[in-house]
Amino acid sequence: MRIAFLGKGGSGKTTMAAAFATYLHENKKLTLLVDADINAHINSLIGIEDTKLKPISKITSQIIDYVKGSRIDVKDIPFISHVPPSKQSRFITLKYNDEFLNQNVVSNVEGLRLMTIGTYEDSDVGFTCYHSKIDSFVIFLNHLLDKSDEYLVVDSVTGVDNLGNSLIFSYDLNVILVEPNYKSIEVYNNFVEGVRRLDFPVNVCVIGNKVETKHDRDLILNSIKNDKHLIGFVSKSNKLKLVDQGNKMYFKEFIYENSNVFDQVLKTLDSIQRDWDIYLKNIRSSFSYMARNYYNQYYGIDLESKIDNSFSFKDVI
């Protein structure tokens, strides 16, 4: 199952993603944490040094070669990030013995695994956009065979940024962190309004974060358009300030203090059943849109003809 933490910058999504992944790992759940935020720093929260990270945005061509498997239908065409899988594709799992993950993830001392997308480097500034970084992750997701008792936890970008790419249908649950201020609430409302216009379901829940007073709680309660989205509150924590000051031991205490909220997030996620057919339909639709509007004319190839319509995820899960 795939869960993304979204929200306005500074809303606490990085902290909550790291905390939820740690919570899962400590409860013996097969877990992979992914830092998909261009402002990458989730590794420090779980005790992994920057020098150990292996950003997958640096190896997009290697990822393509890996997931192509024995495919010959895409041998001579550009493998854009939205290419749907086929029967000849090679797939990735969340298992500990997965070949791809073993090469591209790092773990903290307790065994929690982390995969990073990567951030801007000097050569990127002024030339590279975020979407070029995310391509490698989209390829990964399109070829990931995760099961209902396995968990991919993603620290994502601001909510509405996911509306412009395939990430919007790649997650089973989108958790939006809402602070008790109108800018944060507006990010939630804009996201909900955006997904309302889609022709497929998008699961959303809300955590009210950094709550200090009854007024804070009431502001969030009265501002969330769909009160069924709200699953809990997290109080503003002095322990996180201590964590930011280098006292990492307090991060576990923060998690324990809010275990009831994480219990509810897990319960909500486990209640969702992914429809693999709808997911594959969305991958193909995304690829067709990109091909028709951008790539067919540029490359002089009918890329849509390369879709393997005989493929079904149900045949390989």
N, C-alpha and C positions, 0 to 999 in steps of 0.2 A: 504494500500500500504506500501511496505517495502523499506526503503532506507538506505544504509550503506555508511559511510564515511571511506575511506581507504587512505593509503599513507605511505610514509617513516616515521619512528619515528621522531617526532619533526616537521612534515609538517603542523600541525595545525588541524588534523582531529577531535581531541577531542573538541577543541574550536568551530569548524564549526558545528559539530553534535549538541552540546549544543545550539549554536546560532540558527540553523535552527529549532530545536525543540521548542525553545522559540518563534521564529518568528511564527511558526504554531499555538502554543497555544494562542498567543496574537491575532491571526486572527481567533480565535474561531474554530479551527480545533481539532477534537478528536485525541489526540497525546499521545504516550508513548515513552519515551526516554529510550534506553537500553545501559548500559555500558558493552560492550562485550570485552573490552581490558583488558588484565591481569594487565596492569599498571593502575589500576582503580583510577581515581580522577576527573571524570566529575562532580560528585556531588557538589564539591566546587564551580564550575562555576555557578550553578543554585541555590546555597544557601541551600544545604542539608548537615547536619553534618555526619561525618563518623559513629558515634555511632548509627544513625538511619537506616543505610542500612540493607537490608535483602538479602544477596547473595543467589541466587537460586542454586548455585553449592553445597550448604550445605544440600539441601533437595531433591536431585535427586530421592531418593526412594519414597518420598511423592508425587513428581510430577508424577512419574510412576503410583502410586496407583490412583491418581486423573484422569489421562487421560485414564486409562484402562477402566473406566466406568463399563459396565456390560460384558465386554469381558470374555469369558471362553476359547477361542482358544489359549490364551497366558498365561493361568493360571499357567502352570507348566514349562514354558521355560524362559530363561533369556530375559528380556525386554531391549535389547540393544538399543542405542539411535536412530537408524535409523528405528526402527519398523514402518511400515506404519500404518495409522489409519484404522479402520474398521467401520462398521455400528453401532457397540456397543460402540465405543469409546466416551469419554466425551471430548468436545471441549472447547477452550478458545476464548473469544472475547476481543476486545479493549474497550468495553462498561464500563462505570463507575460502573455499578452494577455487573460486572463479579466477580464471587466468587473467582476464582484463583488470579486475580489481586488484589482484595481487601486485600488478605492475604499476598501478596508478593511484593507490590510496596510501595514506599513512595512518598510524594508530597512536593513541596516547598510551600512557603506561598501564592504563586499565583495559586497553583493548578496543576502545571506541574508535571506529574507523571514520576518516574524513577524506572527502574528495573535493578539490577546489577547481573552480573555473579559471581563476586568474584575474589579475588586476592590470591596470595600465602600467606600461613600462615607458622609459624615455622615448623609445622609437615609435610608440603608439600615439603620443600626444600630438594632436592636430591632424591625425591621419586615420585613426581607427575608432569605430563606434562600438557601443556595447554589444550590438547584435552580432558582430563578427566574433566576439568572445563567446557568445552563447551558442554558436553553431555546434561546437563540439558536444555541448550538453544535450542539445536537441537530438543529435545523432545517437547519443548514449540512451536517451529516454525511449526513442523509437525502436530500440533493439534490446530493451530491458524486459526480462521475464520475471517480475517480482510477484510473490504470492501474498495471500491475504494475511499471513502471519509473519511477514517480513516488512520492514519499514525503511522507507527513504525519506529523510527529513531534510527539507531544503530551506536555507536562509535565502529568500528571494529578494527581488527589488521592490520598489514602491508598487502598490497594488495595480494601478492602471497601466503600468509598463508591461504587464503580462498580457494585456488585451491585444497587443499588436503582434503577437507571435503564437506559436503552437503551445507555449507553456500554459495557456489558459485552459486547454483541455487535457493536459498531461498529468495534472494533480488530482487525486481523489478528494482531497479536502484542502481548502484555502482558509488559513487562520489569519484574520486581520487583527492586528494590535491597535487598539484605539485608546488614545490618551484623553483625559478630560479637558479637551480644548477643541474649538471649532475647526481648526485646520486639519487635525487628525480625523475628526468625524467626517469632514468633507471628502477625505481620501476614501473612506469606507463607502460613503454614499455614491461617489463617482464610480467606484468599482462595481457596486451592486447595480447601478443603472446601466453600466456597460454590459455586464453579463446577462441582464434581463433581456437584451435584444438578440441574444444568441439563440440558435435553434437546437441547442443541446444543453443538458443540465450542468450547472456548476455548483458544487457544494461549498457553502461558506459558513464559517462561524466566527464569532468575535470574542476576544478577551479584552476586557477593560483593564488597562495597564496604568501603573504609576498613580493609583488612586490613594488619596490621603484623607478626604473628608466625605461626609454624606452628600454634600453639594457636588463633589466630583462624581460620585456614583449616580446621583439623580440626573446630572447633565448627560451622562452616557446613556442611562436608561431611557431618558426622554428623547434622545436624538437618534437612536438606532431605529431605522424604519421598520425592520422586521425583528420583533423582540425574540423570535425563536432562534435568531442567530447568536444571541448573547449567551455564552455558556459559563462565564465566571469573571471574577475580578482578581487582580493581583495588586497588592498594596505597594506603594513606593517603598523601596527597601534600602536601608542604610548599608546592608551587607553588600549590595552591588557596588556601592561607592567604595567600600573596602576592597572589593575584588579589583576594581579599576585602579586602585592604588597599589596593587600587587599582592594582596592577601587572598590568594586563590582558594584557600580552605573554606572561605565563606560562601563560595558558589554552591557547594553541596548543601549547606544550610538553607540557602535560598530555595533550592529545589525541594527539600524536605518540607519547608514551610508552605509551599504551594502545591504539594502533591495532590490535593483534592482537585485543583484545576487541571493538572495533567491527567489525573484519572478520568476526568470528564472529556478531555480532548481525545484520549485513547478510546473511550467508550463511543464517542461520536464517530471517530475514524473506523472503528471495527464494525459499526452498524452499516457502513457503506459497502455495496457490492459493485465492483467495476464491471461494466459491460464492455468486453473486449471488442465486440463487433462495432459498437459505436465509436470506441477509441480508434480502431483501424479506419473506420469511415472518415473520421476527422483528420487523421494523418494524410489520407489520400486526398481529401478536399483541400487541405492546406497546400500540399504539393502541387495539385492541379492549379490552384490559384496563382502560386508563385511561378509555375511554368508558363501559364497563359499570359500573365501580366508582365513578366520580366525575362525569364530565361529562354523560352522558345525562340523569340525573335533574336535575342543576343547571340545564341549559339547556333541558330539555324537548324534546330532539331525539335521534333515533336516529343518532348520529354514525357508527356502523359501516356504515350504508347508504351512506355517502359514499366508501367504499373503491372505488377503480377496480381491479377484479379483472382487467381486460384488460391492465393495465400490466405490463411486464417490463423490468428494467434492461438486459437483453440487446438490447432494441430501440433503446436510446439511447446505448449505450457506443460 
